[in-house]
């Protein structure tokens, strides 16, 4: 026995409206075979036509929305260009004076700390560990520091030749490559958003 196949969920909205139109026409054409249907074929066609009209209205609205969004994007780019030009003009005109910049209702960028603005790490100490050639360095942490640079040199005279020893984010560091019986001098500086701060005192050690 044959059964009716609908599969309405798999159809697009347009396909559903077109299918309803075909069914409505078929019911009207064969009303002698399908009398007193629960839904009149003409009513089904009218509902399908109204649905198609709604779909067309939705698509028209989407097209207008896309066009309006493009207009808005173009306007934003135009205004941004104007403001960039004004910002450059005011910057040059003001000579960097914050009061003059404020007269144009423009905001002032946060002024970064000058390079070297971070203080030298204090309470700098060093000591050998139980492992030969290993030196532990400690210092007091600096607020605002993102990390620390430790340098070492084998001699202070006639002129020290400083080389990077360790980069660390903590207020301590371990140096592992000091040869037994050698002398080394160390210093440390904090690294902040604006760059490197001042160097600490120089401390030396003669490994055993």
Secondary structure, DSSP 8 states (H G I E B T S, - for coil): -------GGGS-HHHHHHHHHHHHHHHHHTTTTSTT-SS-HHHHHHHHHHHHHHHHHHHHHHHHHHHHHHHHHHHHHHHHHHHHHHHHHHHHHHTT-HHHHHHTT---------TT-S----S-EEEE-SSTT-EEEE----TT-SEEEEEEES--TTT---EEEEEESSSEEEE----TT-EEEEEEEEEETTEEEEE---EEEE--
